[in-house]
Amino acid sequence: MSGLSELEQGKLIEAVESLEKQVTRLNSRLDSLEGQMKSGKGIVIGIFLTASGISAAAATMFGKMLGE
């Protein structure tokens, strides 16, 4: 590293190591958030399917009551 003093080289190495730690930490947080998002999508789909099933059953019951 021409043109840099030993102190500047040390600071640069320290900054790079710090950035590596931050990138590693942020990658793990991103993986965690992606996992939460995937499980959240499954829950939302389940809620919509349940709600549509309940509304279909209610519509059938009202149809039978009012049709007779």
C-alpha positions in Angstrom: 0.0 0.0 0.0 2.2 2.7 -1.3 1.6 6.2 0.0 -0.1 5.2 3.2 1.5 5.3 6.6 1.3 2.4 8.9 -1.4 4.2 11.0 -3.5 4.8 7.9 -3.1 1.2 6.8 -4.2 0.0 10.3 -7.2 2.3 10.2 -8.1 1.1 6.7 -7.8 -2.6 7.8 -9.9 -1.9 10.9 -12.6 -0.2 8.7 -12.7 -3.1 6.3 -13.1 -5.6 9.2 -15.8 -3.5 10.7 -17.7 -3.4 7.3 -17.3 -7.2 7.0 -19.0 -7.7 10.4 -21.8 -5.3 9.5 -22.4 -7.0 6.2 -22.5 -10.4 7.9 -25.0 -9.1 10.6 -27.2 -7.4 8.0 -27.2 -10.6 5.8 -28.4 -12.6 8.8 -31.1 -10.0 9.6 -32.2 -10.1 5.9 -32.5 -13.9 6.0 -34.6 -13.6 9.1 -36.9 -11.1 7.6 -37.3 -13.2 4.4 -38.3 -16.2 6.6 -40.9 -14.1 8.4 -42.3 -12.8 5.1 -42.6 -16.3 3.7 -44.4 -17.6 6.8 -46.5 -14.4 6.9 -47.7 -15.1 3.3 -48.8 -18.6 4.3 -50.8 -17.2 7.2 -52.5 -14.6 5.0 -53.4 -17.2 2.4 -54.8 -19.4 5.1 -56.9 -16.6 6.5 -58.3 -15.8 3.0 -59.2 -19.4 2.3 -60.9 -19.8 5.7 -62.8 -16.5 5.2 -64.0 -17.6 1.8 -65.0 -21.0 3.1 -67.0 -19.5 5.9 -68.7 -16.9 3.6 -69.6 -19.7 1.1 -71.1 -21.8 3.9 -73.1 -18.7 5.2 -74.3 -18.0 1.7 -75.5 -21.6 1.2 -77.3 -21.5 4.6 -79.1 -18.2 3.8 -80.0 -19.5 0.3 -81.5 -22.7 1.8 -83.4 -20.7 4.5 -84.8 -18.1 2.1 -85.4 -20.6 -0.7 -87.7 -22.9 1.3 
